[in-house]
Amino acid sequence: MNILVTGGAGYIGSHMCKRLAEHGHRIAVIDDLSTGHEQAVRWGEFHRGDVGDGEFLDRVFERFRPEAVLHFAAKSIVAESVADPALYYRTNVAGSLRLIERVRKTPGCVFVLSSTAAIFGRPQAERIDETHPCAPINAYGRSKLMVENILAEYWAAYRLPSVSLRYFNAAGADASGAIGEAHTPETHLIPRILEAALGRAEPVRVFGADYDTRDGTCIRDYIHVDDLCQAHLDGLEYLRAHPGCHAFNLGNGRGFTVREVLDAATRVVGRRLAYQIGERRPGDPAMLVADAARAQQILHWRPAHPQLETLIESAWRWHRQRAF
């Protein structure tokens, strides 16, 4: 297939391109490099530009003629979305709408959205499945939910097939160590821990140690980036056989506390890692864990790397030799 990957210079997008290449697909990447890294574009042709630019999209689509679009390009920092919601609605909603409309005009093309657990807001259950109420509490979550709603209406009105994949906490890196997670600023726990272990960052600050959890720190569901990529392949295959508007939650279905992540990283790195206990952050729920039973039943998808230490080991290989 000809598969267009937006945000293909980013963390998950670059891993997806590698997996697509391994499966023999032809790849084109769109990225404006506002947060991505050109060094990560190693598979497929590269088109630097903005998905919100209609003329640019027309040129790429006419040249490449995609049969599927995997849409990873987005702003994704919660605190930034609170401080500058206009940026998130302009990029994540208006940009995505322009892209979706271009896909609608491309015969036979289907759409896969990189979505997020942030659409659910504060959890009302220990395990979050697809029936959980959607009540996002920040512009990031609201922007992604808006795009999911657009896709639902585009299926109802225009029969544009789509699938939305809601990630919990993506982590880890490709086993080769060639690509990995590199954000500026880095807001994710595992890369912050590993960068601190290498002396490239300050010791990690733990936001709250008085939650009603087994050790007082927050619990999160970490899913290996390679497992997310496999879910995209499975979702794309399912979508082509079962046209519609589908959505799936993606996670391990088990959670790890912040202290458990620190302990696992200590075992991987081989030395005790310093950290600081701070105050809770407003709006941080005690527990966020996926119920991914629907993806398992319908897509026949299961995480191949559910162990926390395995996930951290892959990230550690990347951070020790990172090239960007």
N, C-alpha and C positions, 0 to 999 in steps of 0.2 A: 504493500500500500504506500501511497504518498501521504505522509503524516506531517502536518505543520505543528510545531511546538512553540507556543509563545512563552516567554520567560525561560527559554532554553539555556541561557547563560547563568541561571540561578541554581540554587542548591538542588531542589527536587527536579527541576526541569533538565539539568545536565545529566543527572542519573537516569532520567527517563530516556533521553536521547541515546545513551550508551546501551540501554536495554533494547530499545527499538532497533538499533543497528545490529545487535546480536541476533535479532529475529529476522533480519533481512529486509526491513522496511527502508524506504527512501525518506530522508528527513530534511526538512527546512526549519530553521530556527529564526524566530523574531525576538529581538530583545533590544531595549533602548540603552542598556548598560547603566541605568541609574542605580541599580543595586547588584546586578549580575557582573560576571567576570568573563571577558572575551577569551581568556585562557581555558575556560571550561567548555567552550564550544569546540569540541573535537570530533563530533559526528554530525554530518550533514552540512548543507550550505547555510551561510549566515547572512541574515538581512537585518541591519541595524535600523531600528525605527520604532515608532509608537503605534500600538494597536488602535489608538484613537484617531489616527491619521488615515482618512478614507482613501486618498489617492495612493498612499504608500501601500495600503492593503490591496488595492486593486492591482498594483504592479506585481506584488508577491503572488497573489492568487492566480493571475493570468500566466505568470511564468511557471509556477510550481504545480498548479491544479491539484490541490489537496483533496483527499478522500475522507480525511478525518482531521480535526483540530483538537489538540490537547492544550487547554488554556491554563497556564501557570502564572502568567504575568499579572502581578497585583502588588499593591502596598499591603503590608501585613503586620505592622507594629501597633499593638493596641494603644499604648500611651500616645503615640503620634496621632492616631486616629481621633483621640479625644481632644488633643490640642489643635488639630487641623483637619476637621471633618471634611471640608471642601475638597482637599487633596484626595481623600478616599472615595468620595462620591464621583469626583471627576475621573479618577483613574480606574477604580474598580467597577463602577457602574456605567458611566458614560462610555469609557473605553471598551468595556466588555460588550455593551449594546451595539457599538459600531462593528465589532468583530462578529457578533452573533448575526447581525443583519447581513454581513458579507457572506457568512456561511450559508444563510438561508437562500442566497442567490446562486449558490454553487450546487448544481445537481448532484445528488448522491452523497453529499458531505455530511458527516455527523460531528457532534460536539461533546467533548468531555471536559467538565469543569473541576478545577482544583478548588474545593470548598473547605469548610472548617467547622469544628465543633463550637466555635464562637457564635454560630447562629442560634444556639440553644440558650445562651445566657446562664443564669444561675441554675445549677442542677436541682431537679425535683425528685431524683431517684439515684440510687447508688450506681446503677449502670444505665447509660443513656442510649436508647435505641431510636429508631426513626420516627416513632410515635411521640417522642418527648416534645412538649410545647416549644415553639421557637419564639424566644423573647430576648434577643441580643441586647447587651447593655453598653455597647460602644459602636462607633461608626464603622469599625472594621467588620464586626459581626453583622451589622445591619446592611452594609454594602454587599456582602456575600449573599445574604438572604435575598436581597433585591434581585441579584443576578439569577438565583435559583427560581425566583418567582417569574422573572422574564422568560426563562427557559420553559417553565410550565405553560405559560401563555402562548409561547411560540409553537409548542407541540399542539396545543388545543386549536390554534388558529391556522397554523401553517404546516403542521406535521413535520417540524424539525426535530429529529431524534437527538436526545441528549442524556447524559448521565452525570450526576453530581456526586463527587466523592468527598465526604467530610472527614478530614484528618483530625486526630487528636494531637499528640506531640510527636512530630517527625524527628528522627535522630539517626545517628550512625553515618557510615560512609561506605563507598564502594570498596570491595575487598582488596582491589589492587592498590588502593591508596592514591590513585591518580586524581580523583575528584572528591570533594567533601563539602562540609558546611563552613561557609565563610561570609559572615554578615558584618556590616559596619553601620551602626554599632551592633555588637553581638548581644542579644537579649536572651538567648536560649541557655538553659542550665548546663547541659553536658559540654558544649564547646567552651562555655565560660570556665567551667571547672578545669578542663584540659589545657586551655590557654594559661590559666593561673599556674597550673603544675609545671608549665614550661617557662614560667617567669615572664610571660608576655602580657599578663593582666594582673590586677589586684586580686587578693583572695575573694572567693565568692561570698556574697552576702545572702544569708537565708532570711527570707521575709516571713517571720513569724514562727515560733516554736511552741505555741499554746493552742493549736487546733485540736479538735476532738478526733484525733487519729491515733494510730498505734504508737507513734513516737513524738507527736505534737507538731510535725511538719506536714505541709500539703502533700497530697497524693495525686499523681498524674499518670496517665497511660502513655507509655513510650512505644512508638512503632517504628521499625527499621525502614529507612528510606527505600531499600530494595524491595521490601514487602509492599510499600505503597506503589512502587513502579509495577509490580506484578498485578496489583489490583487494577491499575489502569489498563493493562493488557487484557485482563479478564473482563473488565467493564466494557472495553471497546468490542471485544468478541461477542459479549452478550447483547450489546446494543445493536450490532449489525444483524444479529439473528432475531432480536425482539425489539423492533423500533418502538420508541415511546419516550416518556420523560421519567427517568429513574433516579433514585438517590440511595446512597449507602453510607453507613458510618464505618470508619476504619480505625481499628485499634487492636491491641492485644487482648483486651477484655480483663486485664488485671492492672493494678496500679502499684507504683513504687513511691515511697515517701522521698522527700529531698535528702534526708539523712541516709536512706538506703542507697540512693544514687551516689552520694559522696563516699559511702563505704565501698560500693562496688568499684568506683573509680580509684580508690586507694589500693584495692587489690590488683587492678589492672596496671596502674602506674608503678606500684611497688613501694610506695612510701605514703605516710600520713599526710593528708592535704589540709591546709589551714582554711578555716572559714569563719565568718562572723555571723552572729545572730542579730537580726534587726527587727524592727516593728513590722506588723502585717501591712501589706499593701491594700488599699481600699478596693473592694470588689473581688478579691481573690477567694474563690470557693475552697473549702477544705479538700474536696475530692472531685476529680473529673476523670471518669473511666467509661470507655465505650462498651456498648453491647453490639458486637459485630456479627451476631447470629444471622442476620439477613444476608450479609455479604457471603458468609460461609455457606448458607443454604442455596442461594440463587446463583452466585458467581463461582461457587466451589473454591473460594479463596480462603486460605489460612496462612497466618504469619509463619514464615520459615525460620525467623530469627527472634523467638519470643524471649530469650534469656537476656537479662539486663547486661551482664558482663560481656556477652558476645557483641552486643550493640556498641558498648563503650570501647571494646577492643578495636573494632573497625574504625571508630572515630579517632582513637588514639594513634593508629597508623597514619591516618591522614594528617593530623595536627603536627606530628613529629617531622613530617617532610613536606608540609604544605608549600605549594609554589605560588599561591595567590591569596 
